[in-house]
């Protein structure tokens, strides 16, 4: 309903089918999502698959050293290592793959796709994922930039008092890219260095199918960003997709998921949890929502030359 009301002239052209171009779309989380949608769009225009386009978009962000929470130049963990998580999913087949806790490999989203295409598995972690990467010809490289190292020294985790959980540093953010191709099929990719100063070995939602990403042509595509523990706990992206399957618009589905995150966070006494969801369906409808004070922005392109930055509505917890 909300999506219908906020439809722009560009949206209208797509819905009425009067656009010269077959319906295509790319959306991506945060303002750096612009980099992703700009890289994804030419591929969609050429008729390449949704997953190819989403991967090209995610990889452009992984390569950008100024994006300090994804790929090369990502935020280091508590012991100064850059440890990356990623996953990919194809809406037509439900084929999917992920990697978690991978060091020294820059293109972890592409590695996740290799897991999907060249192994019988869905998720590889740590040293095993790195060995697989080497076997597949991915170069081993340092992911530290001088700027990221300097920042880590400045903000590195202080020892927590005995018995207390370690403190996380400022900064995190994931790029999740959702795409719709000319054949009307959806694809999605999620890639991140995760929460700043996370414990070594910590895995967030981003490499987990159903948590950080879920894509199914028969219902829709959804991705998440924010505090992974809260996204995993509430069944994140799968929940959003199942809301669309039940007939909700992408916007309504994202809002329903944030209500759920809020309810769980209140129940556990950790409210507000910083979480945001982004969704896209096969009609090209887009939805997004976030918890309060998350200031979630996302980039949208529906096949023309313009990239639009939108701000998601913040959904406050409903008092019980
Ligand atoms: C994680 N969800 O590792 C990621 C971090 C993130 O915005 O997206 N932050 O928990």
Boltz pocket constraint, residues with backbone or C-beta under 6 A from the ligand:
constraints:
  - pocket:
      binder: B
      contacts: [[A, 172], [A, 173], [A, 174], [A, 192], [A, 193], [A, 194], [A, 195], [A, 203], [A, 204], [A, 205], [A, 206], [A, 224], [A, 225], [A, 226], [A, 227], [A, 228], [A, 229]]
      max_distance: 6.0
